[in-house]
Amino acid sequence: MIDIELKHHSLYILILLLFLQSCVPDSATEQKVIVVHARGLSHSNLMNYLEISDQEGFLQRARSDGKLQKLEPITNAVTISNIASFETGVFPDQHGIVGHNFGRYENQSITVRSGFETRFEQAAFWEKADKNGMRVLNVGALTLHGKYETHENVDCLAQGENRAEGRFVYLVPSLVKKDSLINYTETGEESIGFLSSATQKFKVYKRPSERRTLYVESDSGVLNRIQKSEWLEWVNKSSSGKEAFRLKWTESQSDTITFYVRGSFVNRGYPSSFLAEVDQAVGASKGWPNIVGYAIGEITASTLIEEINDELDYVMDVFDYVANRETYDLIMVDYPLMDRYGHAFWNTIMSTNELRDELELAYDRMNDDFDQIKEFADVNDYTLIIASGHGFSPIQKAVNLEHLLTQNEIITDVEQIGWEAKGIAGKVSSHIYINPQLTTNDKTDILAKLIAVFENCTDPNSGMPVVDQIYSKDELGKIGMDHQNSGDLFVILKPGYIFKRNGKANDPLFSQPFFKGDHGYGLDHEDAYGMIISDRPCVSCQTTDISNLVLTHLGLESSE
């Protein structure tokens, strides 16, 4: 009788334990996670695409299943500030990256700091995973760091390191022939030496009877055919790793052949054994697209789009190769497609409808790539989160901050005794620093004068104000920007405007911007909002929620 009762008692205990285990919230269950940062994918523009698209792909399914939601960015969601908040789960006043560029008071002056070169003051979610012994893969990262300088369990492939800028090579026919082929040689100072570099030598030939075919011979004796508008790629090996080169035959006029040569890049990241494996298996970094070259009319939109897709092909190839060979607890993929389209084309697309077909193809590509990542996640038991910390707004004009201040008789030269205020342009926003050596009354007067300058700055064509929001130092806490490196005044432009990079006092106040779209504008603009796709819905999702969501899936506490 006792044995029977004990057996029943044990059975009850077992059932109770199983019941209690089933009641433990999902947050306590450790799961592997893939986080895709789909930079620049605006919620409003994505929803517009889904309304008109008839493709039943990943994005439509996410919308139908209720997994696609709007994501609120931080104020001043310029790329690096946004990434820091995305990865740390806190606002700039805590992680310290208060802008694309910002200042620091040093030796009674202002030193300009780059947000990309400054370590975070809080640990990123992937660093917390690393500290807990979890293996992390970070593909396509824009930064090599978070809070810490070294990482023991992280394989990081960052955006490529640029070794040579994109350029043009001009060739003319010579008297040298090879069989029926006419040899072409370089001309012009800018292109001298390209075909006879230290690591690789090339010869270019053409048959008179073939108008659209060239023959490119390397020093190894291999003769490659290249057609008009086609790319030719080769890789040189150096002490720092493999370096990729790509050229495209773009034009032939008056017997002159024009090659467009993409900038060359090498892989960067850590550890070195990981980079060497990627170099060997996948090849050298394709680098980033030449958006400035397109903006100044050097290359066409079609060439730039090819470069954008090349970059993304490389990111996806590395993800596919590495993730299928190694087991990681956390995989991060920086997916820059819409960020590239936004910077390069957004004003053109929104105002003229040009490149609409190419934009549709970009959305279609996202469907395919996200389907590929989702399939991998399902097969390998990963939780998948896809998020964009910001959207995009079109840009029409660049504002010269230095001109604006000096024309209003504000002394900005910090080398000059008695300087008054220094503005540090950070894309769509700027920190303004007042000389701390001034008297309290002088500081008050300069602050009032600065506020009036920005309030009265108007577009000469429309007469409308170009400044959207102005925050004094004691107001920055409202937007999570009250950090010691923040300015005495913080200014955000209206959508359509961006501060000119490296503007000088004698440059025009308004000019044409390189970028045709950007982000970081005020949160009362619908285009500023990003999106999130996750199995676990959130209420009033914010960029700063991503870190805690990832840590919860990993079974880690959100605090360090």
C-alpha positions as CSV (number, residue, x, y, z in Angstrom):
1,M,0.0,0.0,0.0
2,I,2.8,2.3,0.9
3,D,4.7,1.5,-2.3
4,I,1.6,2.2,-4.3
5,E,1.1,5.6,-2.6
6,L,4.8,6.5,-3.1
7,K,4.5,5.6,-6.8
8,H,1.4,7.8,-7.1
9,H,3.1,10.6,-5.1
10,S,6.2,10.4,-7.4
11,L,3.9,10.5,-10.4
12,Y,2.1,13.6,-9.1
13,I,5.4,15.3,-8.5
14,L,6.6,14.5,-12.0
15,I,3.3,15.9,-13.5
16,L,3.6,19.0,-11.3
17,L,7.2,19.6,-12.5
18,L,6.2,19.2,-16.1
19,F,3.4,21.6,-15.6
20,L,5.6,24.2,-13.9
21,Q,8.2,23.9,-16.7
22,S,5.5,24.6,-19.3
23,C,4.5,27.7,-17.4
24,V,8.1,29.2,-17.6
25,P,7.9,32.2,-20.0
26,D,9.6,32.0,-23.3
27,S,12.1,34.6,-22.1
28,A,13.8,32.0,-19.9
29,T,14.4,29.6,-22.9
30,E,17.7,29.9,-24.5
31,Q,17.4,30.2,-28.3
32,K,19.8,30.9,-31.1
33,V,19.1,34.2,-32.9
34,I,19.7,35.7,-36.3
35,V,19.4,39.5,-36.4
36,V,19.2,41.2,-39.9
37,H,19.7,44.9,-39.8
38,A,17.9,46.0,-43.0
39,R,19.2,49.5,-42.8
40,G,17.0,52.2,-44.4
41,L,13.9,50.1,-45.0
42,S,11.2,52.6,-44.2
43,H,7.9,51.3,-42.8
44,S,5.7,53.7,-44.9
45,N,7.5,53.0,-48.1
46,L,7.5,49.2,-47.5
47,M,3.7,49.3,-46.9
48,N,3.2,51.3,-50.1
49,Y,5.2,48.6,-52.0
50,L,3.2,45.8,-50.4
51,E,-0.1,47.5,-51.4
52,I,0.8,47.5,-55.1
53,S,3.0,44.4,-55.3
54,D,1.5,41.1,-56.5
55,Q,4.5,39.1,-55.4
56,E,3.6,36.7,-52.6
57,G,7.0,36.7,-50.9
58,F,8.5,36.9,-47.5
59,L,7.4,40.5,-46.8
60,Q,3.8,39.9,-47.8
61,R,3.6,36.8,-45.6
62,A,5.1,38.8,-42.6
63,R,2.5,41.5,-43.1
64,S,-0.4,39.0,-43.4
65,D,0.8,37.1,-40.3
66,G,0.9,40.3,-38.2
67,K,4.7,40.0,-37.7
68,L,5.5,43.2,-39.6
69,Q,5.3,46.3,-37.4
70,K,6.4,50.0,-37.4
71,L,9.6,50.7,-35.4
72,E,10.2,54.1,-33.8
73,P,13.7,55.4,-34.3
74,I,15.8,57.5,-31.9
75,T,15.8,61.2,-32.5
76,N,18.9,61.9,-34.7
77,A,18.9,58.4,-36.1
78,V,22.0,59.1,-38.3
79,T,23.7,55.8,-39.1
80,I,26.2,55.4,-36.3
81,S,24.0,56.8,-33.6
82,N,21.2,54.6,-34.7
83,I,23.5,51.5,-34.8
84,A,24.7,52.2,-31.3
85,S,21.1,52.5,-29.9
86,F,20.1,49.4,-32.0
87,E,22.9,47.3,-30.5
88,T,23.0,48.7,-26.9
89,G,19.3,49.3,-26.2
90,V,19.9,52.8,-24.8
91,F,19.8,56.3,-26.1
92,P,22.8,58.4,-27.1
93,D,23.0,60.1,-23.7
94,Q,24.0,56.7,-22.3
95,H,26.0,55.1,-25.2
96,G,27.8,58.4,-26.0
97,I,27.5,58.4,-29.9
98,V,25.6,61.7,-30.1
99,G,26.0,62.2,-33.9
100,H,27.7,61.3,-37.1
101,N,30.2,63.9,-35.9
102,F,30.3,65.7,-32.6
103,G,32.7,67.6,-30.5
104,R,34.7,67.3,-27.3
105,Y,36.0,70.2,-25.2
106,E,39.8,69.8,-25.0
107,N,42.5,72.4,-24.1
108,Q,39.9,75.2,-24.2
109,S,39.0,74.3,-27.7
110,I,36.7,71.9,-29.6
111,T,38.0,68.6,-31.1
112,V,35.9,67.0,-33.7
113,R,35.1,63.3,-33.1
114,S,33.8,60.8,-35.6
115,G,30.9,58.6,-34.2
116,F,32.3,55.7,-36.2
117,E,35.7,55.9,-34.5
118,T,34.4,56.2,-31.0
119,R,33.7,53.2,-28.8
120,F,30.3,52.9,-27.2
121,E,29.9,53.6,-23.5
122,Q,27.5,50.7,-23.1
123,A,28.0,47.1,-24.2
124,A,26.2,45.9,-27.3
125,F,23.9,42.9,-27.1
126,W,26.5,40.9,-29.1
127,E,29.2,41.8,-26.7
128,K,27.1,40.5,-23.8
129,A,26.6,37.3,-25.7
130,D,30.4,37.2,-26.2
131,K,31.1,37.8,-22.5
132,N,28.7,34.9,-21.7
133,G,30.7,32.5,-23.9
134,M,28.3,32.5,-26.8
135,R,29.7,32.3,-30.3
136,V,28.8,35.3,-32.5
137,L,29.0,35.9,-36.3
138,N,28.8,39.5,-37.5
139,V,28.7,39.8,-41.3
140,G,28.9,43.2,-43.1
141,A,29.3,45.2,-39.9
142,L,30.0,49.0,-40.2
143,T,32.0,49.1,-37.0
144,L,34.6,46.7,-35.5
145,H,33.8,47.6,-32.0
146,G,31.1,48.2,-29.4
147,K,32.1,49.1,-25.9
148,Y,35.1,46.8,-25.8
149,E,38.2,46.7,-27.9
150,T,38.7,42.9,-28.1
151,H,36.2,40.0,-28.4
152,E,37.0,36.4,-27.8
153,N,34.0,34.6,-29.3
154,V,33.2,36.9,-32.3
155,D,33.9,36.3,-36.0
156,C,33.5,39.7,-37.5
157,L,33.6,40.6,-41.2
158,A,33.3,44.3,-41.4
159,Q,32.6,46.5,-44.4
160,G,35.6,46.4,-46.7
161,E,38.7,48.6,-46.4
162,N,39.2,50.8,-49.4
163,R,42.6,50.6,-51.0
164,A,42.1,52.7,-54.1
165,E,39.3,55.0,-55.2
166,G,37.2,54.3,-58.3
167,R,38.7,55.9,-61.5
168,F,38.7,55.9,-65.3
169,V,41.4,54.4,-67.5
170,Y,41.7,55.6,-71.1
171,L,43.3,53.5,-73.8
172,V,44.4,54.3,-77.4
173,P,45.5,51.9,-80.1
174,S,49.3,51.4,-80.6
175,L,51.3,49.9,-83.5
176,V,51.9,46.6,-81.5
177,K,49.8,43.7,-82.7
178,K,49.3,40.1,-81.6
179,D,48.0,38.0,-84.5
180,S,45.1,40.0,-85.8
181,L,44.6,41.9,-82.5
182,I,45.5,45.6,-82.1
183,N,47.2,46.4,-78.8
184,Y,45.8,49.3,-76.7
185,T,47.9,51.3,-74.3
186,E,47.1,53.8,-71.6
187,T,47.0,57.6,-72.0
188,G,46.5,60.4,-69.6
189,E,48.2,61.1,-66.3
190,E,45.4,59.7,-64.1
191,S,45.5,56.3,-65.7
192,I,49.2,55.8,-66.0
193,G,50.4,52.5,-64.4
194,F,47.0,50.8,-64.1
195,L,47.8,48.2,-66.7
196,S,51.3,47.6,-65.3
197,S,50.7,47.6,-61.6
198,A,53.3,46.0,-59.3
199,T,51.2,42.9,-58.7
200,Q,49.6,42.3,-62.0
201,K,50.3,43.3,-65.6
202,F,47.6,43.6,-68.4
203,K,47.5,44.0,-72.1
204,V,44.3,45.0,-73.9
205,Y,43.6,44.0,-77.5
206,K,40.8,44.5,-80.0
207,R,40.0,43.1,-83.4
208,P,39.0,45.7,-86.0
209,S,36.1,43.5,-87.1
210,E,34.7,43.2,-83.5
211,R,33.3,46.5,-82.3
212,R,31.9,45.2,-79.0
213,T,34.6,42.8,-77.9
214,L,37.9,43.4,-76.2
215,Y,40.6,40.9,-75.1
216,V,42.4,41.4,-71.8
217,E,45.5,39.4,-71.2
218,S,47.1,39.1,-67.8
219,D,50.7,38.4,-67.2
220,S,49.8,34.8,-66.6
221,G,49.0,34.6,-70.3
222,V,45.3,34.1,-69.9
223,L,43.3,36.0,-72.5
224,N,39.8,37.1,-71.3
225,R,37.0,38.4,-73.5
226,I,35.0,41.3,-72.3
227,Q,31.9,42.8,-73.9
228,K,30.7,46.3,-73.8
229,S,29.1,47.1,-70.4
230,E,30.4,43.8,-68.9
231,W,32.6,43.6,-65.8
232,L,36.0,41.9,-65.6
233,E,37.1,40.9,-62.1
234,W,40.5,39.7,-60.8
235,V,42.1,39.3,-57.4
236,N,45.6,40.1,-56.2
237,K,47.0,38.6,-53.1
238,S,48.9,40.9,-50.8
239,S,50.3,40.7,-47.2
240,S,47.0,42.1,-45.9
241,G,44.8,39.6,-47.8
242,K,43.1,39.3,-51.2
243,E,42.3,42.6,-53.0
244,A,39.5,42.6,-55.5
245,F,39.6,44.7,-58.7
246,R,36.7,45.1,-61.2
247,L,36.6,47.1,-64.4
248,K,33.9,47.8,-66.9
249,W,34.2,48.8,-70.5
250,T,31.9,51.8,-70.6
251,E,32.7,53.7,-73.8
252,S,34.5,53.9,-77.1
253,Q,34.9,57.2,-78.9
254,S,37.4,58.2,-81.6
255,D,39.4,55.1,-81.1
256,T,39.7,55.8,-77.3
257,I,38.5,53.0,-75.0
258,T,37.2,54.0,-71.6
259,F,37.4,51.6,-68.6
260,Y,35.6,52.4,-65.3
261,V,37.6,50.8,-62.5
262,R,35.9,50.2,-59.3
263,G,37.6,51.1,-56.0
264,S,39.6,48.1,-54.7
265,F,39.0,46.7,-51.3
266,V,40.3,44.1,-48.8
267,N,38.5,42.3,-46.1
268,R,38.8,43.7,-42.6
269,G,37.5,42.3,-39.3
270,Y,38.8,39.7,-36.8
271,P,40.2,37.2,-36.0
272,S,42.8,36.9,-38.8
273,S,42.1,33.2,-39.2
274,F,38.5,33.9,-40.0
275,L,39.3,36.6,-42.5
276,A,41.8,34.2,-44.2
277,E,39.2,31.5,-44.5
278,V,36.7,34.0,-46.0
279,D,39.4,35.3,-48.5
280,Q,40.1,31.7,-49.5
281,A,36.5,30.4,-49.8
282,V,34.5,33.5,-50.9
283,G,37.1,35.9,-52.2
284,A,38.1,39.5,-51.6
285,S,35.7,42.1,-50.4
286,K,33.6,43.8,-53.0
287,G,33.5,47.0,-50.9
288,W,30.8,49.6,-51.0
289,P,29.2,51.3,-54.1
290,N,30.5,54.5,-55.5
291,I,27.5,56.7,-54.6
292,V,29.5,60.0,-54.9
293,G,30.7,59.0,-58.3
294,Y,27.1,58.7,-59.4
295,A,26.2,61.9,-57.7
296,I,28.8,63.9,-59.7
297,G,27.9,62.2,-63.0
298,E,30.9,60.0,-63.4
299,I,28.9,56.7,-63.5
300,T,25.4,55.9,-64.5
301,A,22.6,54.7,-62.3
302,S,22.7,51.2,-63.9
303,T,26.4,50.9,-63.0
304,L,25.8,52.0,-59.4
305,I,22.9,49.5,-59.1
306,E,25.3,46.8,-60.3
307,E,27.8,47.8,-57.6
308,I,25.0,47.9,-54.9
309,N,24.0,44.3,-55.8
310,D,27.6,43.2,-55.9
311,E,28.1,44.4,-52.4
312,L,25.0,42.6,-51.2
313,D,25.9,39.4,-53.2
314,Y,29.1,39.3,-51.2
315,V,27.4,39.7,-47.8
316,M,24.9,36.9,-48.7
317,D,27.7,34.7,-50.0
318,V,29.7,35.1,-46.8
319,F,26.6,34.4,-44.6
320,D,25.8,31.3,-46.6
321,Y,29.3,29.9,-46.5
322,V,30.2,30.6,-42.9
323,A,26.8,30.0,-41.2
324,N,26.6,26.6,-42.9
325,R,30.0,25.6,-41.8
326,E,30.1,26.8,-38.2
327,T,27.5,26.8,-35.3
328,Y,26.8,30.2,-33.8
329,D,24.5,31.3,-31.0
330,L,24.0,34.7,-32.5
331,I,24.3,35.7,-36.2
332,M,24.1,39.4,-37.2
333,V,23.8,40.4,-40.9
334,D,24.0,44.0,-42.0
335,Y,21.8,44.2,-45.0
336,P,22.4,47.6,-46.7
337,L,20.3,47.4,-49.8
338,M,17.6,50.1,-49.1
339,D,20.2,52.3,-47.3
340,R,22.1,52.4,-50.6
341,Y,19.0,53.1,-52.7
342,G,18.0,55.8,-50.2
343,H,21.2,57.7,-50.2
344,A,21.7,57.4,-54.0
345,F,18.3,57.7,-55.5
346,W,15.5,58.7,-53.1
347,N,14.8,62.2,-54.3
348,T,15.0,61.1,-57.9
349,I,12.6,58.3,-57.3
350,M,10.1,60.3,-55.1
351,S,10.0,63.4,-57.3
352,T,10.4,62.1,-60.8
353,N,9.4,58.4,-60.7
354,E,12.6,57.6,-62.4
355,L,14.2,54.3,-61.3
356,R,10.8,53.0,-60.0
357,D,11.3,49.7,-61.8
358,E,14.8,49.3,-60.2
359,L,13.3,50.0,-56.8
360,E,10.7,47.3,-57.4
361,L,13.5,44.9,-58.2
362,A,15.2,45.9,-55.0
363,Y,12.1,45.0,-53.0
364,D,11.8,41.7,-54.9
365,R,15.5,40.9,-54.1
366,M,14.8,41.5,-50.4
367,N,11.9,39.0,-50.6
368,D,14.3,36.4,-52.0
369,D,17.2,37.1,-49.6
370,F,14.9,37.2,-46.6
371,D,13.3,33.9,-47.7
372,Q,16.8,32.4,-47.9
373,I,17.7,33.6,-44.4
374,K,14.3,32.4,-43.0
375,E,14.8,29.0,-44.5
376,F,18.2,28.7,-42.9
377,A,16.8,29.9,-39.6
378,D,14.0,27.3,-39.7
379,V,16.3,24.4,-40.6
380,N,18.9,25.3,-38.0
381,D,16.5,26.3,-35.2
382,Y,17.2,30.0,-35.1
383,T,14.8,32.8,-34.1
384,L,14.8,35.4,-36.8
385,I,14.5,39.1,-36.2
386,I,14.6,41.6,-39.2
387,A,14.6,45.3,-38.3
388,S,15.4,48.7,-39.7
389,G,16.1,51.4,-37.2
390,H,15.1,54.3,-39.5
391,G,13.5,55.2,-42.8
392,F,14.5,57.7,-45.5
393,S,13.5,61.1,-46.7
394,P,14.4,62.7,-50.0
395,I,16.9,65.5,-50.1
396,Q,16.9,68.5,-52.4
397,K,19.5,70.9,-50.9
398,A,22.6,71.1,-48.8
399,V,23.0,73.8,-46.2
400,N,26.5,75.3,-45.5
401,L,26.6,75.6,-41.7
402,E,29.9,77.5,-41.6
403,H,28.6,80.0,-44.1
404,L,25.4,80.4,-42.1
405,L,27.2,81.2,-38.9
406,T,29.9,83.5,-40.3
407,Q,27.5,85.5,-42.4
408,N,25.7,86.3,-39.1
409,E,29.0,87.6,-37.7
410,I,29.6,84.7,-35.3
411,I,33.3,84.0,-34.8
412,T,33.8,80.2,-35.5
413,D,37.6,79.9,-35.7
414,V,38.5,78.1,-32.5
415,E,42.1,79.0,-33.0
416,Q,41.2,82.7,-32.6
417,I,41.1,84.1,-29.1
418,G,37.5,85.0,-28.1
419,W,35.9,82.6,-30.6
420,E,32.2,82.4,-30.0
421,A,30.6,79.2,-31.3
422,K,31.6,76.2,-33.4
423,G,29.1,74.2,-35.4
424,I,29.9,70.5,-36.2
425,A,27.8,69.3,-39.1
426,G,26.5,65.7,-38.7
427,K,24.4,65.1,-41.8
428,V,20.8,66.2,-41.1
429,S,21.7,67.6,-37.6
430,S,24.4,69.6,-35.9
431,H,25.8,70.3,-32.5
432,I,26.7,73.9,-31.8
433,Y,29.4,74.5,-29.1
434,I,29.8,77.8,-27.4
435,N,33.2,78.9,-26.1
436,P,33.3,77.8,-22.5
437,Q,35.8,80.7,-21.7
438,L,33.2,83.3,-22.4
439,T,31.5,85.1,-19.5
440,T,28.0,83.9,-18.5
441,N,26.4,87.0,-20.0
442,D,28.3,86.5,-23.3
443,K,27.3,82.9,-23.5
444,T,23.7,83.8,-23.0
445,D,23.9,86.5,-25.7
446,I,25.6,84.1,-28.2
447,L,23.0,81.4,-27.4
448,A,20.1,83.7,-28.1
449,K,21.8,84.9,-31.3
450,L,22.3,81.3,-32.5
451,I,18.7,80.4,-31.9
452,A,17.6,83.5,-34.0
453,V,20.0,82.5,-36.8
454,F,18.5,79.1,-37.1
455,E,14.9,80.2,-36.7
456,N,15.3,82.8,-39.5
457,C,17.2,80.5,-41.9
458,T,14.8,80.1,-44.9
459,D,15.0,78.6,-48.4
460,P,15.5,81.4,-50.9
461,N,13.2,79.7,-53.4
462,S,10.2,78.9,-51.2
463,G,10.8,81.3,-48.3
464,M,10.1,78.4,-45.9
465,P,12.2,77.6,-42.8
466,V,14.8,74.9,-43.3
467,V,15.3,74.2,-39.5
468,D,12.8,71.8,-38.0
469,Q,13.8,71.5,-34.3
470,I,16.2,73.4,-32.0
471,Y,17.2,72.1,-28.5
472,S,19.2,73.9,-25.9
473,K,21.5,72.0,-23.6
474,D,18.9,71.7,-20.8
475,E,16.3,70.4,-23.3
476,L,18.3,67.5,-24.7
477,G,17.1,65.1,-22.0
478,K,13.7,65.1,-23.7
479,I,15.2,63.2,-26.7
480,G,17.9,61.1,-24.9
481,M,20.8,63.4,-26.1
482,D,21.9,64.9,-22.8
483,H,25.5,63.8,-22.9
484,Q,28.7,65.6,-22.0
485,N,29.7,65.6,-25.7
486,S,26.5,67.2,-26.9
487,G,26.5,70.8,-27.9
488,D,25.1,73.8,-26.2
489,L,22.6,73.9,-29.0
490,F,21.4,70.9,-31.1
491,V,19.7,71.6,-34.5
492,I,17.8,69.3,-36.7
493,L,16.9,70.3,-40.3
494,K,13.6,69.6,-42.0
495,P,13.3,66.7,-44.4
496,G,14.7,67.8,-47.8
497,Y,17.8,69.4,-46.3
498,I,21.2,68.2,-45.1
499,F,24.2,70.0,-43.8
500,K,27.0,70.2,-46.3
501,R,30.1,68.1,-45.5
502,N,33.2,70.2,-44.9
503,G,31.5,73.4,-45.9
504,K,33.6,76.6,-45.9
505,A,32.6,80.2,-45.1
506,N,33.1,81.3,-48.7
507,D,31.0,78.4,-50.2
508,P,27.3,79.2,-51.1
509,L,24.8,78.8,-48.4
510,F,22.7,76.4,-50.4
511,S,24.0,73.8,-52.9
512,Q,23.3,70.4,-54.5
513,P,23.9,67.5,-52.1
514,F,25.8,64.4,-52.9
515,F,23.2,62.2,-51.2
516,K,19.7,62.2,-52.6
517,G,18.1,60.8,-49.4
518,D,19.0,60.6,-45.7
519,H,17.7,59.9,-42.2
520,G,17.8,61.3,-38.7
521,Y,14.9,63.8,-39.0
522,G,12.4,64.5,-36.3
523,L,9.9,61.8,-35.2
524,D,6.9,63.8,-36.4
525,H,7.7,62.8,-40.0
526,E,6.3,59.4,-41.0
527,D,9.2,58.6,-43.3
528,A,11.5,58.6,-40.3
529,Y,10.1,55.3,-39.0
530,G,11.7,51.9,-39.7
531,M,10.2,48.4,-39.3
532,I,10.6,45.2,-37.4
533,I,9.6,41.6,-38.4
534,S,9.6,39.3,-35.4
535,D,7.6,36.3,-34.1
536,R,7.3,38.1,-30.8
537,P,5.1,41.3,-31.3
538,C,5.9,44.4,-29.3
539,V,3.7,47.4,-28.4
540,S,5.1,50.8,-29.6
541,C,8.3,49.2,-30.8
542,Q,11.4,51.3,-30.6
543,T,14.9,50.9,-31.8
544,T,16.1,50.6,-28.2
545,D,13.8,47.5,-27.8
546,I,15.9,45.4,-30.2
547,S,18.8,44.7,-27.8
548,N,16.5,43.5,-25.0
549,L,14.5,41.4,-27.4
550,V,17.7,39.6,-28.7
551,L,19.0,39.1,-25.1
552,T,15.7,37.7,-24.0
553,H,15.7,35.1,-26.8
554,L,19.3,34.2,-25.9
555,G,18.3,33.7,-22.3
556,L,20.5,36.6,-21.1
557,E,19.7,39.5,-18.8
558,S,19.5,42.9,-20.4
559,S,21.9,44.4,-17.9
560,E,25.7,43.9,-18.2
